């Protein structure tokens, strides 16, 4: 069963029971990815690991510029 088929079944059931319809597949994907990245940065800060991505680049530039 595909995601679309499951969504249609869930929507049908919600309408039958008078419940609000579920969000369409993919509606909150970007929000979930941002929250996952935030959580990873938070876990890295708790374990005192160096940052990744932009944080690592900023730290390298700060070292090169002497700030």
Secondary structure, DSSP 8 states (H G I E B T S, - for coil): --HHHHHHHHHHHHHHHT------TTTTHHHHHHHHHHHHHHHHHHTT----THHHHHHHHHHHHT-
